[in-house]
Amino acid sequence: MHITNKTTAIIAGGASGLGAAAATALAEVGAQVAILDMNTRAGTDLAKTLDGMFVETDVSDPTSVSAAMDAVKETLGAVHIAVNCAGIAPAAKTVSKGAAHDPVVFVKTINVNLIGTFNVATQAAAIMSENDPLDGDGMRGVIVNTASVAAYEGQVGQVAYAASKGGVVGMTLPMARDLAPLGIRVCSIAPGLFKTPMLEGLPQEVQDSLGAQVPFPSRLGDPSEYAQLVRHIVENPMLNGEVIRLDGAIRMAPR
């Protein structure tokens, strides 16, 4: 897909971290961006900087997502790109101190990370299906979901998070196959250790230790590197149905 000033991109979880980087990268090449997030202040500030729009959205609530999609379509006219970055990462073991994993925490993680991705992707796809073809292949839209290396190598305390991201991985190919007749591509990115707000809150020596675990380059990933891959997926028409690891060749240890 050729990104122009008539291309509209929605970024769920776009107020910070990987989502903010993706929103910025797409805006820099001309896309109109709509940030969907629960963080009203950060989302509004970034949208203003990017000359885009912000909609307070709870991705786990399909009604909230529907209202956001309506607002984007009414204001910007269409949806061509959807990037899913909204997520949470609570830590809890399956059994800890004799108590079972809190099912409320597990369900919330699934609701935000997996069902939230499903809500945004499916509702965006429905709007994309109304677009006129954008090229000779009949392309109408691109969806980029965010999984994690935890989908493959979940660590101790990541049972809920790994399950949610494993679901994103498992959803990628069938969703791409479902949407192929409509001219909509679907890919997922599985990032490794990236300098997101969650990791930036750790002491510097801990960040350095985590970065040293990455074979090469031996550092935390920069969100702009995630954003580069988002843009490439959008622009490369043969990328479809694929989960791409972006991790510097790390394979996570149990702890």
LINMOJO-V312684 format. One record per run of one state. SS is the DSSP state (H for helix, E for strand, - for the rest). FROM is the first residue (numbers start at 0). TO is the last residue. If there is no record, write none. Layout:
BEGIN
ss->[SS SS]
from->[FROM FROM]
to->[TO TO]
END
This chain:
BEGIN
ss->[- E - H - E - H - E - H - E - E - E - E - H - E - H - E H - E - E - H - H - E - H - E -]
from->[0 7 12 16 28 31 37 39 49 52 56 61 76 80 84 91 92 94 96 98 100 102 128 140 146 149 153 157 158 180 183 191 193 194 196 200 203 212 220 221 222 235 242 246]
to->[6 11 15 27 30 36 38 48 51 55 60 75 79 83 90 91 93 95 97 99 101 127 139 145 148 152 156 157 179 182 190 192 193 195 199 202 211 219 220 221 234 241 245 254]
END
